[in-house]
Amino acid sequence: MNVVVCIKQVPDTSQVKIDPITKNLVREGVVSIINPYDLYAIEEGVRLIEKHGGKVTVISMGPPQAEAVLREAISLGCDEGILISDRAFAGSDTLATSYTLAMAVKKVKDFDIIICGKQAIDGDTAQVGPGIAAHLDIPQITYVRKIEDSGGNALVAQRTIEEGYEVVKAPLPCLITVVKEINKPRIPSLKGKMKAKKAEIVKWSAADLDAESDRLGIMGSPTEVWKIYTPPARAKGKIFDGDPQEAVNTIVSELKDYLN
């Protein structure tokens, strides 16, 4: 079984800054990490090949420094890392990002399952994983909390919904996005760290992908950020002490005055 895991390098959430002109995240000089949900995707991919054999290829789209998260993924058990990086990708929205990643997966060719974290903490859209599946025209199962069966030519998984979960079966190849309930990510071993340090990270530019140039970066992004601002602080609440019945009567009276 061959697994592709798509990961993203994101800024530490306590240090997020926005360029007021471009409306893009400022990444220079900011501590970056693997998107937390992607750690669960990495772990599930490694568990699948430990069970079935094969390899895990991890792909990330980002600036040159994103190589660091690929090496971390290799230290956690992935076999090889691919960085797709080019100025042509700058300003990509979720549509352009998912298209670019899909083109990279196509270049990998031999895959059975693509795994993504359910969403990235810097955008919180949960659109890139499903977008990749749509561009590749393969089945998808989102918000997976458990893989029940991954043998044969299909995958059976529990998909989280508001009322609990549902069991979904999809033929391979397919894409899944995972939630944190699916596993507990491992910590890198010394052997894994040594492997990651020596690993050769494959680097692909826009020219290496069989992609349409007008579907990349800003040109391929139909959405645009017009304004970024901090929401106003909420007004201070009022506490009603004393006898519960008196407090209720006071609240009702004040609500009537407010509505009138």
Contacts in CASP RR format, 6 or more apart in sequence:
PFRMAT RR
TARGET T0000
AUTHOR 0000-0000-0000
METHOD contacts of the structure
MODEL  1
MNVVVCIKQVPDTSQVKIDPITKNLVREGVVSIINPYDLYAIEEGVRLIE
KHGGKVTVISMGPPQAEAVLREAISLGCDEGILISDRAFAGSDTLATSYT
LAMAVKKVKDFDIIICGKQAIDGDTAQVGPGIAAHLDIPQITYVRKIEDS
GGNALVAQRTIEEGYEVVKAPLPCLITVVKEINKPRIPSLKGKMKAKKAE
IVKWSAADLDAESDRLGIMGSPTEVWKIYTPPARAKGKIFDGDPQEAVNT
IVSELKDYLN
1 48 0 8 1.000
1 49 0 8 1.000
1 52 0 8 1.000
1 53 0 8 1.000
1 54 0 8 1.000
1 112 0 8 1.000
1 113 0 8 1.000
1 150 0 8 1.000
2 54 0 8 1.000
2 55 0 8 1.000
2 57 0 8 1.000
2 110 0 8 1.000
2 111 0 8 1.000
2 112 0 8 1.000
3 45 0 8 1.000
3 48 0 8 1.000
3 49 0 8 1.000
3 54 0 8 1.000
3 55 0 8 1.000
3 56 0 8 1.000
3 57 0 8 1.000
3 111 0 8 1.000
3 112 0 8 1.000
3 113 0 8 1.000
3 114 0 8 1.000
3 115 0 8 1.000
4 56 0 8 1.000
4 57 0 8 1.000
4 58 0 8 1.000
4 59 0 8 1.000
4 105 0 8 1.000
4 108 0 8 1.000
4 111 0 8 1.000
4 113 0 8 1.000
4 114 0 8 1.000
4 115 0 8 1.000
5 38 0 8 1.000
5 41 0 8 1.000
5 42 0 8 1.000
5 45 0 8 1.000
5 56 0 8 1.000
5 57 0 8 1.000
5 58 0 8 1.000
5 59 0 8 1.000
5 73 0 8 1.000
5 78 0 8 1.000
5 114 0 8 1.000
5 115 0 8 1.000
5 116 0 8 1.000
6 38 0 8 1.000
6 41 0 8 1.000
6 58 0 8 1.000
6 59 0 8 1.000
6 60 0 8 1.000
6 101 0 8 1.000
6 105 0 8 1.000
6 114 0 8 1.000
6 115 0 8 1.000
6 116 0 8 1.000
6 128 0 8 1.000
6 129 0 8 1.000
6 132 0 8 1.000
7 34 0 8 1.000
7 35 0 8 1.000
7 38 0 8 1.000
7 41 0 8 1.000
7 42 0 8 1.000
7 58 0 8 1.000
7 59 0 8 1.000
7 60 0 8 1.000
7 69 0 8 1.000
7 70 0 8 1.000
7 73 0 8 1.000
8 34 0 8 1.000
8 35 0 8 1.000
8 38 0 8 1.000
8 60 0 8 1.000
8 61 0 8 1.000
8 62 0 8 1.000
8 69 0 8 1.000
8 120 0 8 1.000
8 122 0 8 1.000
9 32 0 8 1.000
9 33 0 8 1.000
9 34 0 8 1.000
9 35 0 8 1.000
9 60 0 8 1.000
9 62 0 8 1.000
9 65 0 8 1.000
9 66 0 8 1.000
9 68 0 8 1.000
9 69 0 8 1.000
10 32 0 8 1.000
10 33 0 8 1.000
10 34 0 8 1.000
10 35 0 8 1.000
10 120 0 8 1.000
10 121 0 8 1.000
10 122 0 8 1.000
11 17 0 8 1.000
11 25 0 8 1.000
11 27 0 8 1.000
11 30 0 8 1.000
11 31 0 8 1.000
11 32 0 8 1.000
11 33 0 8 1.000
11 122 0 8 1.000
12 30 0 8 1.000
12 31 0 8 1.000
12 32 0 8 1.000
12 33 0 8 1.000
13 121 0 8 1.000
13 122 0 8 1.000
15 30 0 8 1.000
15 31 0 8 1.000
16 25 0 8 1.000
16 30 0 8 1.000
16 122 0 8 1.000
17 25 0 8 1.000
17 26 0 8 1.000
17 30 0 8 1.000
18 24 0 8 1.000
18 25 0 8 1.000
18 26 0 8 1.000
18 228 0 8 1.000
19 25 0 8 1.000
19 26 0 8 1.000
20 228 0 8 1.000
22 91 0 8 1.000
23 225 0 8 1.000
23 226 0 8 1.000
23 228 0 8 1.000
24 90 0 8 1.000
24 91 0 8 1.000
25 122 0 8 1.000
27 63 0 8 1.000
27 65 0 8 1.000
32 65 0 8 1.000
32 66 0 8 1.000
32 68 0 8 1.000
32 69 0 8 1.000
33 69 0 8 1.000
34 42 0 8 1.000
34 69 0 8 1.000
34 72 0 8 1.000
34 73 0 8 1.000
35 117 0 8 1.000
35 120 0 8 1.000
35 121 0 8 1.000
35 122 0 8 1.000
36 121 0 8 1.000
36 180 0 8 1.000
37 117 0 8 1.000
37 118 0 8 1.000
37 119 0 8 1.000
37 120 0 8 1.000
37 121 0 8 1.000
37 178 0 8 1.000
37 179 0 8 1.000
37 180 0 8 1.000
38 116 0 8 1.000
38 117 0 8 1.000
38 120 0 8 1.000
39 76 0 8 1.000
39 185 0 8 1.000
40 117 0 8 1.000
40 178 0 8 1.000
40 179 0 8 1.000
40 180 0 8 1.000
40 182 0 8 1.000
40 183 0 8 1.000
40 185 0 8 1.000
41 115 0 8 1.000
41 116 0 8 1.000
41 117 0 8 1.000
41 177 0 8 1.000
41 178 0 8 1.000
42 56 0 8 1.000
42 58 0 8 1.000
42 73 0 8 1.000
42 76 0 8 1.000
42 77 0 8 1.000
42 78 0 8 1.000
42 185 0 8 1.000
43 76 0 8 1.000
43 182 0 8 1.000
43 183 0 8 1.000
43 184 0 8 1.000
43 185 0 8 1.000
43 186 0 8 1.000
44 115 0 8 1.000
44 147 0 8 1.000
44 178 0 8 1.000
44 182 0 8 1.000
44 183 0 8 1.000
45 56 0 8 1.000
45 78 0 8 1.000
45 113 0 8 1.000
45 115 0 8 1.000
46 56 0 8 1.000
46 76 0 8 1.000
46 77 0 8 1.000
46 78 0 8 1.000
46 186 0 8 1.000
47 183 0 8 1.000
48 56 0 8 1.000
48 113 0 8 1.000
48 147 0 8 1.000
48 150 0 8 1.000
49 55 0 8 1.000
49 56 0 8 1.000
49 79 0 8 1.000
51 150 0 8 1.000
52 150 0 8 1.000
52 151 0 8 1.000
55 79 0 8 1.000
55 80 0 8 1.000
56 77 0 8 1.000
56 78 0 8 1.000
56 79 0 8 1.000
57 78 0 8 1.000
57 79 0 8 1.000
57 80 0 8 1.000
57 81 0 8 1.000
57 82 0 8 1.000
57 108 0 8 1.000
57 111 0 8 1.000
58 70 0 8 1.000
58 73 0 8 1.000
58 74 0 8 1.000
58 78 0 8 1.000
58 80 0 8 1.000
58 81 0 8 1.000
58 82 0 8 1.000
59 81 0 8 1.000
59 82 0 8 1.000
59 83 0 8 1.000
59 84 0 8 1.000
59 101 0 8 1.000
59 104 0 8 1.000
59 105 0 8 1.000
59 108 0 8 1.000
60 66 0 8 1.000
60 69 0 8 1.000
60 70 0 8 1.000
60 81 0 8 1.000
60 82 0 8 1.000
60 83 0 8 1.000
60 84 0 8 1.000
61 83 0 8 1.000
61 84 0 8 1.000
61 85 0 8 1.000
61 89 0 8 1.000
61 92 0 8 1.000
61 97 0 8 1.000
61 100 0 8 1.000
61 101 0 8 1.000
61 104 0 8 1.000
62 83 0 8 1.000
62 84 0 8 1.000
62 85 0 8 1.000
62 89 0 8 1.000
63 85 0 8 1.000
64 83 0 8 1.000
64 85 0 8 1.000
66 83 0 8 1.000
66 85 0 8 1.000
67 83 0 8 1.000
67 201 0 8 1.000
70 81 0 8 1.000
70 82 0 8 1.000
70 83 0 8 1.000
70 201 0 8 1.000
71 196 0 8 1.000
71 197 0 8 1.000
71 199 0 8 1.000
71 201 0 8 1.000
72 188 0 8 1.000
72 196 0 8 1.000
73 81 0 8 1.000
74 80 0 8 1.000
74 81 0 8 1.000
74 192 0 8 1.000
74 195 0 8 1.000
74 196 0 8 1.000
74 199 0 8 1.000
75 188 0 8 1.000
75 189 0 8 1.000
75 192 0 8 1.000
75 193 0 8 1.000
75 195 0 8 1.000
75 196 0 8 1.000
76 185 0 8 1.000
76 186 0 8 1.000
76 188 0 8 1.000
76 192 0 8 1.000
77 192 0 8 1.000
77 195 0 8 1.000
80 199 0 8 1.000
80 202 0 8 1.000
81 199 0 8 1.000
81 201 0 8 1.000
81 202 0 8 1.000
82 104 0 8 1.000
82 108 0 8 1.000
82 201 0 8 1.000
82 202 0 8 1.000
82 203 0 8 1.000
82 204 0 8 1.000
83 201 0 8 1.000
83 202 0 8 1.000
83 203 0 8 1.000
83 204 0 8 1.000
84 100 0 8 1.000
84 101 0 8 1.000
84 104 0 8 1.000
84 203 0 8 1.000
84 204 0 8 1.000
84 205 0 8 1.000
84 208 0 8 1.000
84 209 0 8 1.000
85 203 0 8 1.000
85 204 0 8 1.000
85 205 0 8 1.000
86 205 0 8 1.000
86 206 0 8 1.000
86 207 0 8 1.000
86 216 0 8 1.000
88 205 0 8 1.000
88 206 0 8 1.000
88 213 0 8 1.000
88 216 0 8 1.000
88 217 0 8 1.000
89 96 0 8 1.000
89 97 0 8 1.000
89 100 0 8 1.000
89 206 0 8 1.000
89 216 0 8 1.000
89 217 0 8 1.000
90 217 0 8 1.000
90 218 0 8 1.000
91 217 0 8 1.000
91 218 0 8 1.000
91 221 0 8 1.000
92 100 0 8 1.000
92 216 0 8 1.000
92 217 0 8 1.000
92 218 0 8 1.000
92 220 0 8 1.000
92 221 0 8 1.000
93 220 0 8 1.000
93 221 0 8 1.000
93 222 0 8 1.000
93 223 0 8 1.000
93 224 0 8 1.000
94 125 0 8 1.000
94 127 0 8 1.000
94 128 0 8 1.000
94 131 0 8 1.000
94 223 0 8 1.000
95 127 0 8 1.000
95 131 0 8 1.000
95 220 0 8 1.000
95 221 0 8 1.000
95 222 0 8 1.000
95 223 0 8 1.000
96 215 0 8 1.000
96 216 0 8 1.000
96 217 0 8 1.000
96 218 0 8 1.000
96 220 0 8 1.000
96 221 0 8 1.000
97 128 0 8 1.000
98 127 0 8 1.000
98 128 0 8 1.000
98 129 0 8 1.000
98 130 0 8 1.000
98 131 0 8 1.000
98 132 0 8 1.000
98 134 0 8 1.000
98 135 0 8 1.000
99 131 0 8 1.000
99 135 0 8 1.000
99 211 0 8 1.000
99 215 0 8 1.000
99 216 0 8 1.000
99 220 0 8 1.000
100 209 0 8 1.000
100 211 0 8 1.000
100 216 0 8 1.000
100 217 0 8 1.000
101 128 0 8 1.000
101 132 0 8 1.000
102 131 0 8 1.000
102 132 0 8 1.000
102 135 0 8 1.000
102 136 0 8 1.000
103 135 0 8 1.000
103 209 0 8 1.000
103 210 0 8 1.000
103 211 0 8 1.000
104 204 0 8 1.000
104 209 0 8 1.000
105 111 0 8 1.000
105 114 0 8 1.000
105 132 0 8 1.000
105 136 0 8 1.000
106 136 0 8 1.000
106 210 0 8 1.000
107 204 0 8 1.000
107 208 0 8 1.000
107 209 0 8 1.000
107 210 0 8 1.000
111 173 0 8 1.000
112 172 0 8 1.000
112 173 0 8 1.000
113 150 0 8 1.000
113 155 0 8 1.000
113 172 0 8 1.000
113 173 0 8 1.000
113 174 0 8 1.000
113 175 0 8 1.000
113 176 0 8 1.000
114 129 0 8 1.000
114 132 0 8 1.000
114 133 0 8 1.000
114 136 0 8 1.000
114 138 0 8 1.000
114 173 0 8 1.000
114 174 0 8 1.000
114 175 0 8 1.000
114 176 0 8 1.000
115 175 0 8 1.000
115 176 0 8 1.000
115 177 0 8 1.000
115 178 0 8 1.000
116 128 0 8 1.000
116 129 0 8 1.000
116 132 0 8 1.000
116 175 0 8 1.000
116 176 0 8 1.000
116 177 0 8 1.000
116 178 0 8 1.000
117 129 0 8 1.000
117 177 0 8 1.000
117 178 0 8 1.000
118 126 0 8 1.000
118 142 0 8 1.000
118 143 0 8 1.000
118 177 0 8 1.000
118 178 0 8 1.000
118 179 0 8 1.000
119 125 0 8 1.000
119 126 0 8 1.000
119 177 0 8 1.000
120 128 0 8 1.000
126 142 0 8 1.000
126 177 0 8 1.000
129 140 0 8 1.000
129 142 0 8 1.000
129 175 0 8 1.000
129 177 0 8 1.000
130 140 0 8 1.000
130 142 0 8 1.000
130 175 0 8 1.000
130 177 0 8 1.000
132 175 0 8 1.000
133 139 0 8 1.000
133 140 0 8 1.000
133 174 0 8 1.000
133 175 0 8 1.000
134 140 0 8 1.000
136 175 0 8 1.000
138 173 0 8 1.000
138 174 0 8 1.000
138 175 0 8 1.000
139 170 0 8 1.000
139 171 0 8 1.000
139 174 0 8 1.000
139 175 0 8 1.000
140 170 0 8 1.000
140 174 0 8 1.000
140 175 0 8 1.000
140 176 0 8 1.000
140 177 0 8 1.000
141 155 0 8 1.000
141 157 0 8 1.000
141 159 0 8 1.000
141 168 0 8 1.000
141 170 0 8 1.000
141 174 0 8 1.000
141 175 0 8 1.000
141 176 0 8 1.000
141 177 0 8 1.000
142 159 0 8 1.000
142 176 0 8 1.000
142 177 0 8 1.000
143 159 0 8 1.000
143 160 0 8 1.000
143 161 0 8 1.000
143 177 0 8 1.000
143 178 0 8 1.000
143 179 0 8 1.000
144 157 0 8 1.000
144 158 0 8 1.000
144 159 0 8 1.000
144 160 0 8 1.000
144 176 0 8 1.000
144 177 0 8 1.000
144 178 0 8 1.000
144 179 0 8 1.000
144 182 0 8 1.000
145 158 0 8 1.000
145 159 0 8 1.000
145 160 0 8 1.000
145 165 0 8 1.000
145 178 0 8 1.000
145 179 0 8 1.000
145 181 0 8 1.000
145 182 0 8 1.000
146 157 0 8 1.000
146 158 0 8 1.000
146 165 0 8 1.000
146 181 0 8 1.000
146 182 0 8 1.000
147 155 0 8 1.000
147 156 0 8 1.000
147 157 0 8 1.000
147 158 0 8 1.000
147 176 0 8 1.000
147 182 0 8 1.000
148 156 0 8 1.000
148 157 0 8 1.000
148 158 0 8 1.000
148 167 0 8 1.000
149 155 0 8 1.000
149 156 0 8 1.000
150 156 0 8 1.000
152 172 0 8 1.000
153 171 0 8 1.000
153 172 0 8 1.000
154 169 0 8 1.000
154 170 0 8 1.000
154 171 0 8 1.000
154 172 0 8 1.000
155 169 0 8 1.000
155 170 0 8 1.000
155 172 0 8 1.000
155 174 0 8 1.000
155 176 0 8 1.000
156 167 0 8 1.000
156 168 0 8 1.000
156 169 0 8 1.000
157 167 0 8 1.000
157 168 0 8 1.000
157 170 0 8 1.000
157 176 0 8 1.000
158 165 0 8 1.000
158 166 0 8 1.000
158 167 0 8 1.000
158 168 0 8 1.000
159 165 0 8 1.000
159 166 0 8 1.000
159 167 0 8 1.000
159 168 0 8 1.000
160 179 0 8 1.000
160 181 0 8 1.000
188 196 0 8 1.000
206 213 0 8 1.000
206 216 0 8 1.000
213 219 0 8 1.000
214 220 0 8 1.000
240 247 0 8 1.000
240 250 0 8 1.000
240 251 0 8 1.000
241 247 0 8 1.000
END
